[in-house]
Amino acid sequence: MARQTKKLTALEVNRASTPGYLGDGGGLYLQISPSGSKSWVFRFQLDGKAREMGLGKYPDRTLEKARKKAEEARELLVDKIDPIADRDRKQQAKRVAEAHVMAFGVCCEKYIDAHRAGWRNDKHAAQWSATLVTYCAPIWKLDVAKIDTALVMECIEPIWTTKPETASRVRGRMESVLAWATVRKLRTGDNPAAWKNHLDQLLPKRSKVKAVEHRPALAYADMPEFMARLRARTGLAARALDLQILTATRPGEAAAAQWEEFDLGAAVWIIPGSRMKAGLEHRVPLSPAAVALLRSLSTQTTGNVFPGVRGRPLTTAAGMKLLKDLEPGITAHGFRSSFRDWAGETTSHPREIIESAMAHRLKNASEAAYSRGDQLARRAKLMNDWARYCAGKK
């Protein structure tokens, strides 16, 4: 004979308060605890053993929803399937599925955290985060496995012609994040942000969109006169700019120089990789003029060569401010171009020596293979010639 079900009413369930069990039939019970809380349970027998499965708390799970759950459990028992084991399998499968679902934005954050220690400074990580958050907003909350070429294009196409350099960086960073997600098995298939044989078929080359804008530089013919005016100025900003020019380094590398990086006796400056653009240590031969400049600054051997505020090194903004007064329209970084033009057009120093002096990586593989050392002695001659030229000497 079929068991009677649906014995309870919603009102009875709501009013029930005596601790114990109230049966609705078909194995469904309302359990009332001594504290007064209520929950649903399903009682059944399988292989001669009595079992009890929780179906949720009341009132979160209503009487009707509890009856539906009990009915599903009874259907499983008809096929000799343990409803508790079936529920556990489904929950485990759900957890596994959720573990392999991650939003693109979360992947970006995890990629940045994973690589932060290998980057030069916190500013680099901040730049990654800022560009991705700003330009990948349309896909930030989407499952990374769902990101396709159309979605990548939605992020970069609007800025490809107006901000080509930024768009190129965004694309490259998206490609890296999506590659990370693939290795972590969060997605499969080709990388939709890849350039070669993919996006290069949809977008023009960045170099074709907009001509590269070089930083304004002083003509090398004007360097001796400019250096005379610079050396007539007092202050650390003038001295930092002087050192930067004499060593053909970048503004930040000179302004943040530390005394422990210098060996004035050996006339060499070793800039650690953490402060270099390429992340590699760079040895700079110091001309007699550069050594004299450094000796005139201080007798200390540690700390900032050009102290700023609150124990920090001088900022590059100080040099920019000085240049606006001395030579409006040029940038401090442009002096590297002045040096490069002078060395290439007026001297017989080999190209690889000039590039090495500027800490540039040689693009030609064969050329790079024959230039494995930093050739310090040959670069020292080049820097001595440059110092003499800047001082107005033939």
N, C-alpha and C positions, 0 to 999 in steps of 0.2 A: 504494500500500500504506500502511496506517495506520502512523503512527509509534509506536514502542514507548514507553510511559510507565511511570512508577512503577518505575524501575530501582533507586532508592536505598531503604535502610531507615533507620529512625530511629536505629538503633545506628551505622550507617555515617556518618550525618550528624554524630552526636555525637562520634565518634572521629576524623573527618577532621581533618588538621592540615597537610597539604602545601599550600603556596600554589598557587592556580590555580583551575580550575573543575571541578566534578563535575556531570555531567548526569543529570537524572532523567527526561529524555525530554519531548517535546512543547514544547521551548523553555525548560524550567525548569532553572536551574542553581544550584548552591550555590557561591558565590564565597568563597574563603579568601584573606585578605590576608597579606602578609609578617609582620604583627604577630600573626597568628593569629585575628583577628576574622572572623566569618562573616556573610554576608548572602545573600539570595535575589535572583536577577535573571531576567527573562524576555527571551529573545532572539527576534526576529521580523524579517520582511522585509515592507515595504509600499511599493508603487510602485517596486520594484527597489532600495530602500535598506534596509540592515541597521540595525536599531534595538535598543536595550537599555533595559529599564525595571526599576527597582528595585522589589522587592516587600516589603522589610522586613528587619530584622536577625534573625539566629538567636541565641539561642533564643526571643526575644520572639515571633517568628513561627515556629511549628512546621512540620514537613514537610507535614502534612495541610493546614494553613491556606495554605501557599505553593502547594500543588497546586490548591487552590480558586481562588486569585487568578489562577493561570496559566490555568485553565480559563475563567474569566470573560474574560480577555484574548483567548483563542483564539476565543470566541464573537463578540467584537466584530470580529475580523479577518475572520470569515466574511462580515460585512456591510460590509467595507472601511472599518471605523471604526478610527482610530488609537487604541489603548488609552492611550497617553501623553497625547494631547490630551483624551481623554474623562476621564481621571483629573484633569487640571488644571482642566477645566471644573467638575467636581464639587467640587473643593476650593475654587475661587473662589466657587461658589454657596454653599457652607457658610460661608465667611468673611463673605459679604454678609449671609446670614441671621443669623449670630451678631452682626454689627454692629448689627442692628436688634432685638436681644433684650437687655433690660436689666431687672434686678430693681427692684421698687418702691423698696426701700431705697437702692439705688445712685442712682436718680433723685432721691430726697430729698436725698442728700448733694451731688449735682451742682447741684441747684436752690439749695441753701443757699450753696454756693461761688460760684455765679453772681451771687447777690444780696447777698452779704456786704458788698461795698464800698458798697452803697447804703443799708445799715441804719445806725442811729445808733451802735451799739456792739457789741462781741462778745457781750454779755449777750443781745441780741436773737437773734443766731444760735444761741446756746446754748439758748434757750427753744424755738426752732423744732425743733432737733435732739432735745431732751429729750421734747417732747410727741409727736413722730412716732415716735421709737424706742419709747416706752412704750406708746402706744395703738394703734400700727399693727403690732405684733409679728406678728399672724396673717397679714399679707400682705407682710411685710418682704422675704422671699426669693422672692416670686412674680414672674413676668414681668409687667411693668407693662401689657403689652397684654392680659393676662387679667383685670385688675381690673374687676369689674362692680359693680352696685348692691348685690348681696347681700354681697359682700366688704367694701364700704364700710360697710354697715350692721353687719357683724360687729365692726367696730372702734369705731363711735360709739354704737350702740344701747345697749350695757351701761352707758354713763355718761351718757346723754342726760338722764335724770331725776335722777341722783344728783350729777352734776357738769356742769350745763348750760352754764356759761360755758366750762369746759375743753373740753367736747364740741363746742361751737360753733367754738372756735378750731381744734381738730383737723380738723373738717370743712372749714373754710376753707383750712387749709394743705394738706390732701389735694387739694382742688379745684385749688389753684395748682400743685402738683407734677404732677398728672395733665394739666393744661393745658400745662405745659412739655413733658411727654412727647409730647403730641399734636403740638405745633409741631416737635419734633425728629423727628417721624415714627416714634416708637417705639410708637405706638398710634393707632387710628382710632376714629371714632364720637363720640357724645355723652359729656360728662363725667359719670361716675356719682356724683361727689360734689357736683354742682351742687345748689343749694337750690331756687331758683325753678322752679315747675312740675315738680319732680322729688322731691327728698327732703322738701319741704314737704308732699307728699301722704302721706308715710309717718310723719313725726315731728311732734309738736306744736311750736309756736313756743317758743323758749327763754323768752320773757317769760311764757308761760302755764304753764311748768313750775314756775318758782320766781320769786318776787318779787325784784326787784333789791335787793340789800343795799347801802344807802348807807353810806359811812364815817361813823362817829359824829362829830358836829360840835357845837361849842359854840354855844348860842343867841346871836345877835348882841347881845341885850340885856345879856349878861354879859361882852361883850368889854372894855369900859373897865376893869372890876374885874380881869379876868384880865391885861390888859396892864400894869396897875400892879404886879401880883405878878411878872410875867415880867421887867419892867425892874428889879425889885429884886434879881434874880439876877445873879450874875457868870458869866463863862465864855463861850466861843465858841458853845456850843450855844444859849444864851439869845439871843445876838445874831443868830445865823443864823435862829432861829425868828421873832424880831422883824422881820427883813428880809423873810422869807417872807410874814408876815401883812400888812405894810405894802404889799407889791407884789402880793399875791394870786397868787403863783407857787406852783409845786409844790415839795415838800420838797427833791427832788434838784436842782432848778434853783437854789435858794438856797444849799444846802449846798456845791455845787460851783462857785459863782460865782468868776470870775477878774477880777482888777483891770483887765485890759486891756479888759474888756467895758463898763466904766463911763466915762462922761463926766460927772463931778460938776459941772463948770462949766455944762454944758447940762442937768443934772439928768435924764439919761437912761441907761438900762441896756439894752444890745443883747445879747440872748441868741442865740448862733448856732443855726442850725437843727439842728446835730449834737447839741445838748443839749435840744431841744424834742420833745415827744411827737409832734407832727404833722410834725416834720422841717423846719419853716419858721422863719426868723428872727423873733424877737419883740422889739419895742421896748417898753420899760417906762418910763413917765414916773415920776420919783422925786419924792415929796413932800419938803418941807423937812425933815420928821422923818426920812425915809429917808436923805437926804443927810447930815444931822447924824450919824446912826448910823454911816454908812460913814466919815465923816471922823474919827470917834472911834476907829476900829479901827486904822488904820495910815496911814503916809504913802507907802507903796510903790505902784508903778504896775503891777507885773506879779506873776503867781503867784496862789496861792490866797488868796481873801479870808478864808476860814475854814480854816486849815491843819489837817490831820489828822496821821497818822503816816506816816513814810517818804516825805515829800514829796507825799503824796496829800491831796485835800480832805477835809474833815470828812464823816463818814458820816451818813446820815439816822437811823441808830440812836441817835446822840447826842441828837437832838431827841426821839425817841420815849421815851428813858429819862427825859429831863427832864419830859416831859408826864405820865408815870406818877406822878411826884412832885407836880407842880403841879395837874393836873386828870385824875385817873384816869378811864379809859373813853372818852376822845376820841382822835382821831388828828390828826397834823399836817396831813394832806391835807384834813381836815374843815374847816379854817379857810377854804378856798376856798368851801365851802358857806355858812359864816357870812357871808362877804363878799357872796356872791350873794343871799342872803336879805335882808340889810340894804339892798343897793342896789336890789333889786326892790320891796321893801315900804315903804321909808321915804324914797326919793329920787325925783326926777323925771328922773333920767338915762335916756336912751333905752336900750331893751333891747340894740340892736346895739352900743352903746358899752360896756355892761357885759360882753357876750359877748366883745368884742374885747379888753377888759382882761384877761380870763381866757384869752386865746389859744384861744378856741373857734371852730370853723368854723360858720358859719351854715348850717343845713340848708335853709332856704327859699331857692331859687335867685334869686327876684326880690329878696329882701332882701339877699342877698349881692352882687348886681349893683350895687346902690346904695351898697355899703359897700366899695369896692375899696381905699381907703386905710386906714391904721391909725388915722387921726384922733387923732393924738397929743395935740394941744392939748385936745380935749374929754375925752380920757381922763385928762389931767393934772388937770383939775378934779375928776373923780370920785375919783382917788386922794388928792387933797388933802383932800376931804371925808371920806374913809375914815380917813385918818390923824388928823384932828381928832376924829372920832367915837371912835376907839380911845383917844385921849388924854383922853376924857371931856369934850370941848368940844362945845357945841351947834353 
